[in-house]
Structure formats: C-alpha cells, structure tokens
Amino acid sequence: MSEEKTDLENRLEEYEVHLEKALGMGGPAKLAKRKEQGQLNARERIDCLVDDGSFVESGLFGTSSFAKDADNT
C-alpha cells in the first residue's frame, strides 16, 4: 500500500473529528458553565432516565435546520 492515504482513511479521519466534536457537547467551557449552574448535560440527563444498555443513540450528527444555528447544535 502506498504512503498516501486512501479515500476511506480520509473519510474515517473526518468521521473521527466530527464524532469528537459531537461528543464534546459544545466544548469544555460550555460543560463547565452548565455544571456551575447546577445543570446536567444531555448525556447525564439520559443516564438518569434510562437503564444501562436499554438506550441506543441515533442522530449524533444532527444539526439545527436553521443555517445560523447549525454550528451551535
């Protein structure tokens, strides 16, 4: 195999970047602000509502249908 990355490898790298951003839930600053306000983040709320193994997440890469908000959701 050549040293150049294949299209699949490039796509997998892009996927990992998007996954990390989505799982970051707005970044450390937003999470810290929520914690300071005594609020649970989305994953913490779900953990309180469902039993382990009974929930399958879908739509991880969903964004707002409003263009101006797409990068903030």
Phi, psi and omega in degrees: 000141181286167180283344177289145179286142176281166177301320179297316179297319177297317180294321178295321177296316178299318179300314181299320178296313180294321179297313180299318179296315181296317180289341179287346176048047176097352177100165183302323181296315180294320179294319179296320179298317178299315181298318178300327180274003179075021181259145173275147174280174186302315181294322177294320178295317179297318179302327179285334187267333187237156176282150177305134177081358183260004186231132175240121181283137173226158178077026182303327183261017179293148178224171179295147176280351176269119186308319183292339181257357187302321182278349182260000181239000000 
